[in-house]
Amino acid sequence: MKFKLMLSVFIGLLGIIHAQKADIRGHVYDKGTGEPLAYASVFLQGTNYGTITDNDGFFNISSIPTGDYTIIATFIGYDTSMAILVLKKNQVINKNF
């Protein structure tokens, strides 16, 4: 009986933790021409969350735990862009650089 109760609590906590995630997506553009930057790096500072942009400059970082982050976009030959983001559960943020 005690085992079943502990198992139920554990599974319930996993569901709560799993549900508290957010996504960030957007584009990286050349400021002067407005052209998308393919293969730019986009990542959350101090984490393992990150990606590179596709041919259209689009990026998507999924299943990020809620919290405060600094997102950084870099591309060789360009200035680094940064922004502070506050992620809430089930939120999808669109951020363009």
Secondary structure as GFF3:
##gff-version 3
##sequence-region A 1 97
A	DSSP	alpha_helix	2	19	.	.	.	ID=ss1
A	DSSP	beta_strand	21	27	.	.	.	ID=ss2
A	DSSP	beta_strand	41	44	.	.	.	ID=ss3
A	DSSP	beta_strand	50	52	.	.	.	ID=ss4
A	DSSP	beta_strand	58	65	.	.	.	ID=ss5
A	DSSP	beta_strand	67	74	.	.	.	ID=ss6
A	DSSP	beta_strand	81	87	.	.	.	ID=ss7
A	DSSP	beta_strand	92	94	.	.	.	ID=ss8
###
